[in-house]
Amino acid sequence: MIEIDPQRLLLEGMESGTFPDLEPWSLAREYVRERAQGTAYENAVVRLWHSPGGLFYEFKEFPAAFYARLGPVSGEYLSESEAKELVWEALAMAKEHADLNMFYTPYLMQSDQDFYMAYTLDQERVERGEARYALPLFMRLQNEGSLTVLMRLEGEYLRFKLPKGQPVLRGLRA
């Protein structure tokens, strides 16, 4: 399995005001994106590609915010009520320990109404934006054991629950 997840670097960069250099990951990123090609999904916030052997998503307005995984991946469609239940559970988990990103509008982070983020950096809990029970266009929930991705499509919701692996790209150069 290969997992490329620069979220921690992006969060650190957001806190410090210095954008991280993701160029060393570009070759691996493109390789995983190519291998994950299969069914494509898109909404106002993200593009996502999924095949039985991989998953790749990137933010349309900020492609440096991406996630890539090679390895067995399967998703499932959720009803609106199932998606609401997942969002409520995610918000409860975020108050405790999980890292949560939710984007409600295509404007990403222009106002506090557009997003909600909760994460821990350097032993400090950070919350940004406004937590709402509305269904987001995109949600990412990460805890110690798994990563859950929820994407709103036209009238349905797509969820991927991925067991966390060891990121393999620290120090890898393109």
ABEGO torsion letter per residue (X at the ends): XBBBBAAAAAAAAAAAGBBBBAAAAAAAAAAAAAAABBBBBBBAABBBBBBAAEBBBBBAABAABBBBBBEBBBBBBBBAAAAAAAAAAAAAAAAAABBBBBBABAAGAABAAABBBBBBBGGBBBBBEBBBABBBABBBBBBAABBBBBBBBBGBBBBBBBBBBBBAABGBBX
